[in-house]
Amino acid sequence: MNNRYCIIMAGGIGSRFWPLSKNNYPKQFLDILGTGKSFIRSTFERFLPVVPAENFLVVTNAAYKSLVLEHLPELNPEQVLCEPMRRNTAPCLAYANYRIESVCPDASIVVTPADHLVTNEVEFQRVIRLGMDFVEQPAHTDALLTIGIRPSRPETGYGYIQVTNAQSDICPVESFKEKPNLETAQAYLADGHYYWNSGIFIWSLPGIQQAYRSYLPDMVALFEKGRYLFNTPEEQDFINGMFPQCENISIDYGVMERSQSRYTIPADFGWSDIGTWGSLYEHVQHDDFGNALNGNIVVEDTRNTVVNIQEGYEAVVEGLDHYLVALRDKSLLVCRLDDEQNIKHWIERL
């Protein structure tokens, strides 16, 4: 385990969960599910049986460093890497890769978002170990592995992974697919060779560094200028000056879709990215009328509705069906659940 590292990406603001998730206290630090633990805390504990605490790195916005250390007191401040600005996941992971390379050039790495739900953690850990064992084999050090989730419904909110052989524990990836419309998602489900893209990656450090050199050479050139500054007091100043020059591109577009050595593990461990109020609704308890209620609330003639009211406030909701009502920090949202995709647009207007 000493050569195994975990990178937690925790720099987003979770704007689709407004008004609960805001710039000053985003989704990854919230206990939206009512489990008694924040998303980032649950993520850390989920990987702890696989990766030692000293081998975690959290990449986040500089404004969230103190929050990360508050939720993960096992980490040292040096384990929290601060982006000066958001530039998507490829620069974020390049930063973490160079830091790991400075202390462990032959590391194997698992990458995860900070804010996912997993209900079967034993199976999850088995899958992660299987993937790390795979990329640590000499024959597969160039393999870029992602976790594919067996679809249970024709979901239009996730990207998909197409595989060539759905019977293997680890399958070569044929292609990555964008979020489909309902008809296409139904066809994917019926086909049996398509999996949801979880956004969890596993690779060896030499393998991912070679992939960056092949597919994102301009980004590599920027990081190479400070190769010997990583894990030194000069690292942050270098990152602050260089990072804004990086291309704003995801690891999916920048590397995974271009790679010739990409694999997936088809898995089923009760996964959801809990990316929207609608996905939250599916994973919390409901009353007899299908309402998901959190707070001091009275409901009348209301069905299939999410009501989330901040502690210290109270609400009466009457006559709604399939709505979302959320109140936090002097911000109120009332909308149809079917229209929640407009939340980002509404925030921009505010």
Protein Blocks (a to p, Z undefined) as FASTA:
>chain_A
ZZpccdddfkbgolmlpckbcfklcfklpcfkonopafklmmmmmmmmmpcfklcccddd
fklmmmmmmmmmmbcfklpccdfbdebjklmmmmmmmmmmmmommbccddddfkbccfbl
mlmmmmmmmmmmmmmpmklmmpccddddddfbdcfkbccdddfblkbmbdcdfbdcdddd
fklmmmmmmnopaccdehpacddfklmmmmmmmmmmmlmmmmmmmmmmgopaklmmmmmm
mmmmpccddfklmmmmmpcbdcdddddehiaehlafklmmmmcccdfkopacedjdddeh
iahiacdddehiacddehiahiadddeehiacdddfklmmmmmmmmmmZZ
